[in-house]
Amino acid sequence: MKLRSMARIALLATTAALAAPLVADDEMPPLPLYMLEQRGTLTRIDVARRMVWIDRKPYKVTDETHAYIGARRLDDLRKLPRGGSVAYMPGTGGALTSLWAEQAAPESPGRRRK
């Protein structure tokens, strides 16, 4: 009986130790990047509707979506690199759980106001 209790405690301790790295602050993605389920090409962005198309499939970017460019939290969808490679994890109802792009979109070469 004691052996079974000790085994259960050891299992819980191991689970807690492995789950701790999944908790992250605002500067790091919430999951290690290799755990993101899929990779694809960002084909379209609709900033007004907070939608992105990855490999021509639409996904909603919600307030619960963990979105990053490199190690920085994404605050504007216009910073995503259209045509660039992204890693993502789809959630329920067409929303994204996680979205990660390695680099931001290059700045527009258009004219700037002085």
C-alpha positions as CSV (number, residue, x, y, z in Angstrom):
1,M,0.0,0.0,0.0
2,K,2.8,2.4,0.9
3,L,4.6,1.6,-2.4
4,R,1.5,2.6,-4.4
5,S,1.2,5.9,-2.5
6,M,4.8,6.7,-3.1
7,A,4.5,5.9,-6.8
8,R,1.5,8.2,-7.1
9,I,3.4,11.0,-5.3
10,A,6.4,10.5,-7.6
11,L,4.2,10.6,-10.6
12,L,2.6,13.9,-9.5
13,A,6.0,15.4,-8.8
14,T,7.3,14.4,-12.2
15,T,4.1,15.8,-13.9
16,A,4.4,19.1,-12.0
17,A,8.1,19.4,-12.9
18,L,7.4,18.8,-16.6
19,A,4.4,21.2,-16.7
20,A,6.2,24.1,-15.2
21,P,8.0,25.1,-18.4
22,L,4.7,25.5,-20.1
23,V,3.9,28.6,-18.0
24,A,5.5,31.7,-19.6
25,D,5.8,35.4,-19.2
26,D,4.9,38.0,-21.8
27,E,8.4,37.8,-23.5
28,M,8.5,34.1,-24.3
29,P,6.1,31.9,-26.3
30,P,3.9,29.9,-24.0
31,L,5.0,26.5,-25.5
32,P,8.4,25.4,-26.9
33,L,8.3,26.0,-30.6
34,Y,8.8,22.4,-31.5
35,M,5.5,21.6,-29.8
36,L,3.5,23.7,-32.3
37,E,1.5,21.3,-34.3
38,Q,1.8,22.7,-37.8
39,R,3.8,24.9,-40.1
40,G,2.5,26.8,-43.1
41,T,2.7,29.9,-45.3
42,L,0.8,33.1,-44.3
43,T,-1.2,33.9,-47.4
44,R,-3.5,36.7,-46.3
45,I,-4.2,39.0,-43.4
46,D,-7.5,40.8,-42.6
47,V,-6.6,43.2,-39.8
48,A,-10.2,44.6,-39.4
49,R,-11.7,41.1,-38.9
50,R,-8.6,39.8,-37.0
51,M,-8.3,36.9,-39.5
52,V,-5.2,35.3,-41.1
53,W,-5.1,32.7,-43.8
54,I,-2.4,30.0,-43.5
55,D,-2.0,27.9,-46.6
56,R,-5.3,29.5,-47.8
57,K,-7.3,28.3,-44.8
58,P,-8.9,31.1,-42.6
59,Y,-8.2,31.3,-38.9
60,K,-9.4,33.8,-36.3
61,V,-6.9,35.6,-34.0
62,T,-8.6,36.1,-30.7
63,D,-7.6,37.7,-27.4
64,E,-6.7,34.2,-26.2
65,T,-4.4,33.5,-29.1
66,H,-0.7,33.4,-28.1
67,A,0.8,35.2,-31.0
68,Y,4.5,36.1,-31.3
69,I,7.1,37.4,-33.7
70,G,10.4,35.9,-32.5
71,A,10.2,36.2,-28.7
72,R,8.0,39.3,-28.7
73,R,4.2,39.3,-28.3
74,L,2.4,40.3,-31.5
75,D,0.5,43.5,-30.9
76,D,-0.5,44.3,-34.5
77,L,-1.4,41.9,-37.3
78,R,0.2,44.2,-39.9
79,K,3.6,43.1,-38.5
80,L,3.1,39.5,-39.7
81,P,5.1,38.7,-42.8
82,R,2.6,38.0,-45.6
83,G,4.0,35.1,-47.6
84,G,6.3,34.1,-44.7
85,S,6.5,30.8,-42.9
86,V,4.6,30.5,-39.6
87,A,4.1,27.9,-37.0
88,Y,0.7,27.6,-35.5
89,M,-1.7,25.5,-33.4
90,P,-5.4,25.6,-34.4
91,G,-8.0,25.7,-31.7
92,T,-11.7,25.3,-31.6
93,G,-14.2,27.1,-33.8
94,G,-11.6,28.2,-36.4
95,A,-9.6,30.2,-33.8
96,L,-5.8,29.9,-33.3
97,T,-4.4,28.8,-30.0
98,S,-0.8,29.8,-31.0
99,L,0.8,31.6,-33.8
100,W,4.5,32.2,-34.3
101,A,6.5,34.0,-37.0
102,E,10.3,34.1,-36.9
103,Q,10.6,37.6,-38.4
104,A,8.4,40.7,-38.7
105,A,7.3,42.0,-42.1
106,P,9.7,44.5,-43.6
107,E,8.8,48.1,-43.2
108,S,6.9,49.6,-46.2
109,P,9.2,51.5,-48.6
110,G,6.4,54.1,-49.0
111,R,6.9,57.8,-48.3
112,R,6.9,58.9,-44.7
113,R,5.6,62.2,-43.3
114,K,8.1,64.5,-41.7
